[in-house]
Amino acid sequence: MTIIDAHAHQGKWFILTEKTGLDDILAIMRNYEIEKAVLSSSLAIINDLEAGNRELALAMKTRPELFGYLMLNPNYMELSLREMARYLPDEKCLGLKLYSEGYIAQPLDCAGHCRFLEVLCEKYPRKNVVLFHCWHQSVSRLLGLARSFPNVKFIMGHMGGTEWMEAVAGAAKAENVYLEISSGYPLRAKIEDAVRIAGVEKILYGSDLPLIDPASSLGMVLDAEISEEAKEKILYKNAVGLFRFDG
Amino acid sequence: MDANTYFGFWPKHEVDVSIDCLRRTMDRHGVEKFVSLSLKGIFYDYEEGNQETLREAKKDERLIPAATVDLRKYYGEGKVVRQCLEQGFKLIRLFPNLQGWPLNYAPFFRLLDEVAEAKMPLMITLIIQPSGTHCLGMITDIARLTSAWRSPVIISSFDHFYYPEILSVLETNSNIHMDSSLFNTPDSYQLFASRGYAGRIVFGSNAPLYYFASASLGLDRADISEDQKKMIRSENLERLLRL
C-alpha cells in the first residue's frame, strides 16, 4: 500500500538515534513504501527557527518526494512573519507547523499563534493547513482555535497523545480538524475508535520520522479492524486531498 | 515467540483484551508461544490473577505463564516467589509505574531477595499506559540492585528516552536483558545489535493492548541479520526461560 506521511522531520533530536540524515530518511521512506513525506525542521522546533527553516527549504528543492511545513515561533513575531513571506510562496511548502508548551513555552492558543493564523488566512489561503503538536491539555485549546478559524485546516498531531479520546470526540464535531496518528505507544482501538467516531476522512497517517519508526503507526493501521478501503484513505487518499497533491 | 502479552480486562479505555482476543492475535501473526498474565493480577489481586493465568496456561500450551506480585500488598512473607516457581510460572513480572510504587522501597528489596533465591527470571515493565513523563534512573537502580545476580532481569516496555541508560547497564551488567515492545526509533535494533547486544533482546508486543503489527513490522524491516532476528524472535527467550 502506498503511503503519504503527514508528519515527519528533518534534522536531529536529543535522543539516541543515528538515522537522522536526509539519505537515512529517504532510505526509511523506501523501506516502508512512503511515497511522499511532509517534514518540519527539528532544528527550527527545538532551537533555531531561521536556520532550521532554511535547511529544510534547501533539502526539499532537490528531492521531489519531500515537502515541508514552515515552523514559526510566537516568541519571535517579526522574524516569523518574515519567514512566512519568504517560504509560503514556495509550492513545496504546504502549510505551517506550530508547537506549544515545552520547546517554546507558549500555550497552543497564544496571541502569537492567532496572529499567524490571521496572516495565513489573509495572505496565503491556499496554504491553510496547520499541523499542531498536540498533547495533554492542548487538545481543548486546538478545538477552540478551530472554531475561531474555520477556514484553516488543523491537523492534530499525535491524535492528541494521551488525550486521544478527547481528540477523537472533538474532531467529530469540528469539520476543520484532522487527526494525525503518529505515536510511539500504539494502543489498540485508537484507529477503530477514530474511524467510528470522527470518520475515516478525518484521519491521516504520520510517522514522526526520524524520532519514531514508521512501523509504529503503520502497524496501527494495518492491524486495525477496519476495511481495506479505510486503510487506503488513512495511508494515502486523505492526504492527497488535504495537501492538494491531485492538483 | 512473544515475551510480553496480557489478557483480561483493561479499565483505562474500551478495548478487547480478552484471552480469546489474545489467542486470535497470536494466531493471526503466527506466534507459536507467548508469555502472558492476567490483568486482574496487576490491577485487582495478584493471587487471583496468578491463578487465572495458570488456568489459561493449562488450557493452552502455547501460553507461558508469568506471575506478578503487587508490591502495594506484598510485604515480604518469604514464600511467594518459591510458590510461583513450584506452580509452574516461568517468570515474575512487576509493574512499578502502573501501580505507583518506587524502586527505593523495602517491599521491593525483599521481593528481589526472594527472586534471587529462587533464581527466577524477572521482568520489570516501565511503560504500559503512556503518561508523557519518563522515569529516567529506574533502569540504573534495577541494574544496581541486581548486579550480583546470574538469573536474568528483562527490562520491558521502555522507549527511546531510556536508550543511553539501558546501553550503559548492558555493558556493565550481563544479567540485564530487554524486550523490544517499545523499540521506537528507526534504528533501534541496529543500535543494540551493532554493539553486540542482539543476544540480550527478546521480542515483545504488549498485545493485545497494543497493536501487534506495530512491534512486528519494526523487527521484520530492521537492518540486522536474519540470524539476529531469529535470536530475537525466539532463541533468546527460550534460553532465558529454559523452555
Interface residues (C-beta under 8 A of the other chain):
Chain A: I15 L16 T17 E18 K19 D24 I28 N31 Y32 W135 H136 G161 T162 M165 G184 Y185 P186 L187 R188 A189 I191 D193 L209 P210 L211 I212 D213 P214 A215 S216 S217 L218 G219 M220 L222 D223 A224
Chain B: H13 E14 V15 D16 V17 I127 P130 S131 G132 D159 H160 F161 Y163 P164 L167 L182 F183 N184 T185 P186 D187 S188 Q190 L191 A207 P208 L209 Y210 Y211 F212 A213 S214 A215 S216 L217 G218 R221
